[in-house]
Amino acid sequence: MQLGINLGYWGAGMDADNLAVAQEADRLGYAVCWAAEAYGSDAATVLTWVAAQTERIDVGSAIFQIPARQPAMTAMTAATLDSLSQGRFRLGLGVSGPQVSEGWYGVKFDKPLARTREYVEIVRKAMTRERLSYEGQHWTLPLPGGPGKPIKLTVHPQREHIPLYIAAIGPKNLEQTGEIADGALLIFPSADHLEETAVRHLRAGREKAGLTLDGFDVCPTLPLALGDDKDVTTLADTFRPYTALYVGGMGSRKQNFYNQLAQRMGYEREAAEIQDKYLSGDKQGAAAAVPHELIDQTTLLGSVDRIADRMKAYAGAGVTTLTLAPAGFTLDERLAALRVGTEALERAGLA
């Protein structure tokens, strides 16, 4: 099992440290550094900045938002980043959510599975440097009856095949991801529930494509906080606002994929309470309603040995790249958490 690092969103308050974190992850042998985007910083600029000042670590978008870019633009960006980084780019895609898609980008959030499939097909076709033509439900290239003509990408990507990941949560999206992608970006993964909530759906998609999970990258992100095992409850409490935001406030009441995931993990009543309180404006009450067990199951908390045991559980559940989001109020704390990650991996016998 390999390790990754997630820098999150640029502009979240730790920007001055993020480059140092990426460089330390590069020195320690982490496999990939991911950057996110929502409606603030864009991931492409951040990844270019990081790639220019690292040597070996891959850089990946987690995610490029599908409603934010035409698929041909994404192919151009991927080819450029892969060329500039000398073959170190990983393309992560996702549909975002209804509030961001419709409120920020003005793109209707409908038929996300069909849109994702067409988007991936166009990106991959463009990357082959064939002349681009496509007829689908959501995109037609070139537009009929006009001056457009099939043209091809002028940039020569560093590699013929750039690894493509999809951020997936729901069963149907996970199955399609297994079918059409090279990896899955997961969030709030519990090793105890990973088979039922994710891996079996990915496996079904791979089987549709006549493939197995061999070579497919199962890549969840987990916050990590180092401390005494006696203080795990205190460590977990620091992540209550984070969990409450996703389970209670992401998307809409009817389309909160994280809330639905918590329900599939057995927290139906608690997920409803968290959402009710969050959407009513009681964010503190929502955070207080998050069960300790839910936080502990979806983070890496405690001593190096405890974290190593959890890493073993994730590897046993099918995880191939474990992406860490190290907690810390200072740069030194975040760098120490990175080193804990590699030490725990070694103690787990997974390095």
C-alpha positions in Angstrom: 0.0 0.0 0.0 1.3 3.4 -0.9 0.8 6.8 0.8 -0.5 10.0 -0.6 -1.0 13.5 0.8 -4.0 15.8 0.3 -3.3 19.5 0.6 -7.0 20.3 0.5 -8.1 23.8 -0.8 -5.6 26.5 -1.3 -6.7 29.5 0.7 -7.8 27.5 3.7 -5.3 29.3 5.9 -2.2 27.1 5.7 -1.0 28.1 2.2 2.4 29.2 3.3 3.1 25.7 4.7 1.5 23.6 1.9 4.6 23.7 -0.4 6.8 22.6 2.5 4.4 19.8 3.3 4.5 18.6 -0.4 8.2 18.8 -0.5 8.6 16.8 2.7 6.1 14.2 1.4 8.3 14.0 -1.8 11.4 13.5 0.3 9.7 10.8 2.4 8.7 8.8 -0.7 4.9 9.5 -0.7 3.4 8.4 -4.0 1.1 11.3 -4.8 0.2 14.8 -3.7 -3.5 15.8 -4.3 -5.1 19.2 -4.5 -8.8 20.1 -4.3 -11.0 22.8 -5.7 -14.6 24.0 -5.0 -15.3 27.6 -5.6 -12.0 29.2 -4.5 -8.6 28.1 -5.6 -8.4 25.9 -8.8 -6.4 22.7 -8.6 -4.5 23.1 -11.8 -2.6 26.1 -10.7 -1.7 24.6 -7.3 -0.5 21.4 -8.9 1.7 23.2 -11.4 3.3 25.2 -8.5 3.9 21.9 -6.5 5.2 20.0 -9.5 7.7 22.7 -10.3 9.2 22.4 -6.9 9.2 18.7 -6.3 11.1 15.8 -7.9 9.5 12.4 -7.7 6.0 12.7 -6.2 3.0 12.5 -8.5 0.6 15.4 -8.5 -3.1 14.8 -8.8 -6.4 16.7 -9.0 -8.8 15.7 -6.3 -10.8 16.8 -8.1 -11.2 18.8 -11.3 -14.9 19.6 -11.3 -16.7 18.3 -14.4 -19.2 21.3 -14.5 -16.2 23.7 -14.4 -14.5 22.7 -17.6 -15.4 21.4 -21.1 -13.9 18.0 -21.5 -11.5 19.1 -24.2 -10.1 21.8 -21.9 -9.5 19.1 -19.2 -7.6 17.0 -21.8 -5.5 20.1 -22.6 -4.8 20.7 -18.9 -3.9 17.1 -18.2 -1.6 16.9 -21.2 0.1 20.1 -20.2 0.5 19.2 -16.6 1.8 15.7 -17.5 4.4 17.2 -19.8 5.6 19.9 -17.4 5.8 17.4 -14.5 7.6 14.8 -16.8 4.9 12.2 -16.4 3.8 12.8 -12.8 0.2 13.9 -13.2 -2.9 11.9 -12.2 -6.3 13.2 -13.4 -9.1 13.1 -10.8 -12.6 14.1 -11.9 -15.9 14.5 -10.1 -19.3 16.0 -10.7 -19.2 18.3 -7.6 -22.6 18.9 -6.1 -25.9 20.5 -7.0 -25.3 23.8 -5.1 -21.9 24.4 -6.6 -22.7 23.1 -10.1 -25.8 25.2 -10.5 -25.0 28.1 -8.2 -21.4 28.7 -9.2 -21.0 27.3 -12.6 -24.6 27.6 -13.9 -24.6 23.9 -15.0 -27.7 21.9 -14.3 -26.9 19.0 -11.9 -28.8 16.2 -13.8 -27.8 12.8 -15.0 -24.4 12.9 -13.4 -23.6 9.3 -14.3 -24.2 9.8 -18.0 -22.4 13.1 -18.0 -19.4 11.6 -16.3 -19.3 8.7 -18.8 -19.4 11.0 -21.8 -16.9 13.4 -20.3 -14.4 10.6 -19.7 -14.8 9.2 -23.2 -14.1 12.6 -24.7 -11.1 13.3 -22.5 -9.6 9.9 -23.3 -10.3 10.3 -27.0 -8.7 13.8 -27.1 -5.7 12.5 -25.2 -5.0 9.9 -28.0 -4.5 12.8 -30.4 -7.1 11.5 -32.8 -9.2 14.1 -34.5 -12.0 14.8 -32.0 -15.6 14.0 -32.9 -18.3 12.8 -30.6 -22.0 12.3 -30.5 -23.6 12.0 -27.1 -26.5 13.1 -25.1 -24.6 15.9 -23.4 -21.8 16.8 -25.8 -21.7 16.8 -29.6 -18.3 17.7 -31.2 -18.1 19.4 -33.6 -21.4 21.2 -33.3 -23.6 20.3 -36.3 -24.3 22.8 -39.1 -21.6 25.2 -38.2 -18.0 26.0 -39.0 -16.5 23.6 -36.5 -14.4 20.7 -37.7 -12.7 17.8 -36.0 -9.3 18.9 -34.7 -6.7 17.1 -32.6 -4.6 18.0 -29.5 -1.4 19.6 -30.5 0.4 18.9 -27.3 2.2 15.5 -27.0 1.5 14.2 -23.5 4.5 12.7 -21.7 2.6 9.4 -21.5 0.1 7.7 -23.8 -2.1 6.9 -20.8 -2.6 9.3 -17.9 -4.2 7.6 -14.8 -7.8 8.7 -14.5 -9.6 8.7 -11.2 -13.2 9.5 -10.3 -14.5 10.7 -7.0 -17.3 8.3 -6.1 -19.6 7.8 -3.2 -22.9 6.2 -4.2 -23.2 2.6 -5.4 -24.1 3.4 -9.0 -21.2 5.9 -9.3 -18.8 3.5 -7.7 -19.8 0.8 -10.2 -19.4 3.0 -13.2 -16.1 4.2 -11.8 -14.9 0.6 -11.6 -15.9 0.2 -15.2 -14.4 3.3 -16.8 -11.6 4.6 -14.6 -8.2 3.6 -13.3 -8.9 4.5 -9.7 -11.5 5.7 -7.2 -11.1 8.7 -4.9 -13.1 7.9 -1.7 -13.9 10.0 1.3 -15.1 9.0 4.8 -14.0 5.4 4.3 -14.3 2.9 7.2 -12.2 -0.2 6.9 -14.9 -2.1 8.6 -17.5 -1.1 6.0 -15.4 -0.6 2.9 -16.3 -3.9 1.2 -20.0 -3.2 1.5 -20.0 0.5 0.9 -17.4 0.7 -1.9 -15.2 -2.2 -3.0 -18.0 -4.6 -4.0 -19.5 -1.9 -6.3 -16.1 -1.1 -7.8 -15.5 -4.9 -8.4 -18.9 -5.1 -10.1 -17.9 -2.3 -12.5 -14.6 -3.9 -13.3 -16.4 -7.2 -14.1 -18.6 -5.3 -16.5 -15.5 -4.2 -18.3 -14.1 -7.7 -18.3 -11.5 -6.7 -15.7 -10.5 -7.4 -12.1 -9.4 -5.0 -9.3 -5.8 -5.9 -10.1 -4.1 -2.6 -11.1 -7.1 -0.5 -10.0 -6.2 2.2 -7.4 -8.6 2.3 -4.4 -7.6 5.7 -2.9 -9.4 7.0 0.1 -8.5 10.2 2.1 -8.3 10.1 5.9 -7.4 12.8 8.4 -4.5 11.8 10.6 -3.8 13.1 14.2 -1.1 11.8 16.4 -1.5 11.4 20.2 -1.8 9.2 23.1 -4.2 6.3 22.8 -5.9 7.5 26.0 -6.7 10.8 24.2 -8.4 9.3 21.1 -11.7 10.9 22.2 -10.1 14.3 22.4 -8.4 13.8 19.1 -11.7 12.8 17.5 -13.5 15.8 18.8 -11.3 18.1 16.7 -12.8 16.5 13.6 -16.5 17.0 14.7 -17.0 20.3 12.7 -15.4 18.6 9.6 -17.7 15.5 9.8 -20.7 17.6 10.6 -20.1 19.8 7.6 -20.0 16.9 5.2 -22.8 14.8 6.7 -25.0 17.7 7.6 -24.3 20.5 5.2 -22.9 19.3 1.9 -25.2 19.3 -1.1 -28.9 19.6 -0.3 -31.2 17.7 2.0 -32.2 15.3 -0.8 -28.8 15.2 -2.5 -26.2 14.8 0.3 -24.1 11.9 -0.7 -22.0 11.9 2.5 -25.2 11.8 4.6 -26.3 8.8 2.6 -22.9 7.1 3.1 -23.2 7.6 6.8 -26.6 5.9 6.7 -25.2 2.9 4.8 -22.6 2.6 7.5 -25.4 2.1 10.0 -25.9 5.7 11.3 -29.3 6.4 9.9 -30.8 8.2 12.9 -27.6 10.1 13.7 -27.2 11.2 10.1 -30.7 12.6 10.1 -30.1 14.5 13.3 -26.8 16.0 12.2 -28.4 17.2 8.9 -31.5 18.6 10.7 -29.4 20.6 13.1 -26.9 21.8 10.5 -29.5 22.9 8.0 -31.3 24.8 10.8 -28.2 26.8 11.5 -27.2 24.9 14.7 -23.7 23.9 13.6 -22.5 23.3 17.1 -25.4 21.0 17.8 -24.7 19.2 14.5 -21.1 18.7 15.5 -22.1 17.4 19.0 -24.4 14.9 17.4 -21.7 13.2 15.4 -21.0 9.8 17.0 -17.5 9.3 18.2 -17.4 5.9 16.5 -18.1 7.5 13.1 -15.2 9.8 13.5 -12.9 7.1 14.8 -13.8 4.8 12.0 -13.0 7.3 9.2 -9.8 8.9 10.6 -6.4 7.7 11.8 -6.0 8.7 15.4 -3.7 7.9 18.3 -0.3 6.4 18.6 2.0 5.2 15.8 1.1 1.6 16.7 -2.6 2.3 16.7 -2.4 4.1 13.3 -0.3 1.1 12.0 -3.0 -1.3 13.0 -5.6 0.8 11.2 -3.4 0.9 8.1 -3.3 -2.9 8.1 -7.1 -2.9 8.3 -7.4 -0.6 5.3 -4.9 -2.6 3.3 -6.8 -5.8 4.1 -10.0 -4.1 3.0 -8.6 -3.4 -0.5 -7.0 0.1 -0.2 -4.0 0.5 -2.5 -3.2 4.2 -1.9 -4.0 5.7 1.5 -4.1 9.5 1.2 -3.5 11.3 4.5 -4.7 14.8 5.5 -2.4 15.4 8.4 -3.9 17.6 11.2 -1.8 20.3 12.8 -1.9 24.0 13.8 1.7 24.5 12.9 4.0 23.5 10.0 6.1 21.4 12.4 3.0 19.5 13.5 2.0 18.7 10.0 5.5 17.6 9.0 5.6 15.4 12.1 2.3 13.8 11.0 3.8 13.0 7.6 6.7 11.2 9.2 4.3 9.3 11.4 2.5 8.1 8.3 5.7 6.6 6.9 6.7 5.1 10.3 3.3 3.6 10.7 3.4 2.1 7.2 6.7 0.5 8.0 5.5 -0.9 11.4 2.4 -2.3 9.6 4.8 -4.2 7.2 3.2 -2.4 4.2 6.1 -0.2 3.0 
